[in-house]
Amino acid sequence: MLFTAPIFLFIFLPLFLLAYYTLSSRVQVRNYIALAASVLFFAWGEPVYVLFLIAGTFIDYCVSLVVAPQARGSVRTKKLVLTGAIVLNVAALVFSKYLDFIVTQILQPLEHLHHWHVEPPHFPLLLGISFITFHRISYLVDSFKGRAVPPRGFLDCALYIFLFPQLIAGPIIRYHDIGRQIQAREHTVEGFLTGFNRFAVGLAKKLLFADPLGILADRIFGFPAAELSPLYAWGGIVAYTLQLYFDFSGYSDMAIGLGRMMGFRFPENFNRPYTALSVTDFWRRWHISLSSWMKQYLYIPLGGNRASPARTYLNLWIVFVVSGIWHGANWTFLAWGAYYGTFLCIERALANSRLSALVPPAPLRWLATILIVMVSWVLFRAPTIEHAWHYIGAMFGAGTAVADKLQPWGLVFGNRELVMMALGAVLACVRIPRLEGRWTAAFRAAWSDTMTIQGNAALSVQFLVTLMLTLVSAAAIASAEYVPFLYFRF
């Protein structure tokens, strides 16, 4: 069940909110309602494997009681138990997501060495398994470190794992960010309306921008990459660059909005990443919750920047290779992570050298950053390394332009797609100046990532914007023939 599905928007969500706010005002009872709805939400797509997820969550809960600072036992024993639980969670992720890749891409090509044939097991890819695994590791580590309020019982732990707004596409919420909110949070009309506005903005991003641009990107990437002209290749990657941003940030907005409607405050996941002036700045703005998780649970345990410069660069590179693998079971994702790890190491090395005083103008830094990012998205989108290599070559003039002659420009890049690309580029890449005044502040509050509203003007504008976006999005759903979900494999 997706946030853009009619059954979610017009049946599941209204019935859930009705039960959540009318059956009881006690937080504990509302937690039960939210948990029941979240399990139903997951079971809608995984009716059998939801039982395995519940069982795994119960094991994690029991482990958290054993490894907590107040529990009896030596630190060494607790670390062994914690390590075992983390290995178990990672193994579940590997079996669901990577085992077929390991067999077909590594074991089968080496059959001449081990002289035995291995068939891929074809285990099902569980919905949102990567996000779920990171949430469970966060819960275990935070319990061991004593960084969060302990759960009152298994149901608190289960609600953290299953909470449906962030279940399938994030943001990645660390347990110590939300543990106290599970036990006590505030429900207000202002918070509900602000959350509804945020949800409507995310829905509009997904349906009005990401999906039309996705049709164009799929069309271009469906051509033989070596037969594209630079114009077609750049047009395709611009469309995909915008599609990915509006799709993922749209889902994050919807998740944050849904959480706000339930009284939760989730961390932000995007901060206008396509305005970044360096690759490092880009990763402070793109998928912020993933960067934060990787820093807290991988980069710092590896030693972070406390070791020698060479070890720091290696730690940074490892983190991004792992991030790439986390995104998908394909060599292209590994290459994508290594690509970013390399550029981040280069930027860090330059910042620590004498060249750090030579700072190019901001427009040049932005142009260099966006070019690096767009080339990375070719690796992210391409089905194979070979396809990505030919596509990047076509971007820089190595294509044969055969596809252009078979598919004229006007049949590939229609007027609607061109308008969406232009408008999307302005919304995603242009820095909006900060204007003064009551009504401009109200409009900024209605469209920005703010989690609060102040004054009647902001409330009125926000309600009108929400109503308009909801109606337009509902019309888009009614007429949509193509509503992809980019993050199913995650």
Secondary structure, DSSP 8 states (H G I E B T S, - for coil): --TTSHHIIIIIHHHHHHHHHHS-S-HHHHHHHHHHHHHHHHHHH-TTHHHHHHHHHHHHHHHHHHHSTTSSS-HHHHHHHHHHHHHHHHHHHIIIIIHHHHIIIIIGGGHHHH------------TTHHHHHHHHHHHHHHHHHT-S---SSHHHHHHHHH-GGGTTT-----HHHHHHHHH-----HHHHHHHHHHHHHHHHIIIIIIHHHHHHHHHHHTS-GGG--HHHHHHHHHHHHHHHHHHHHHHHHHHHHHHHHTT-------S-GGG-SSHHHHHHHSSHHHHHHHIIIIIHHHTTTSS-HHHHHHHHHHHHHHHHHHH-SSHHHHHHHHHHHHHHHHHHHHHTSGGGG----HHHHHHHHHHHHHHHHHHHH-SSHHHHHHHHHHHTT-S--HHHHHS-HHHHS-HHHHHHHHHHHHHHHS------SHHHHHHHHHHSS-S---HHHHHHHHHHHHHHHHHHHHHHHHH-S----TTTT-
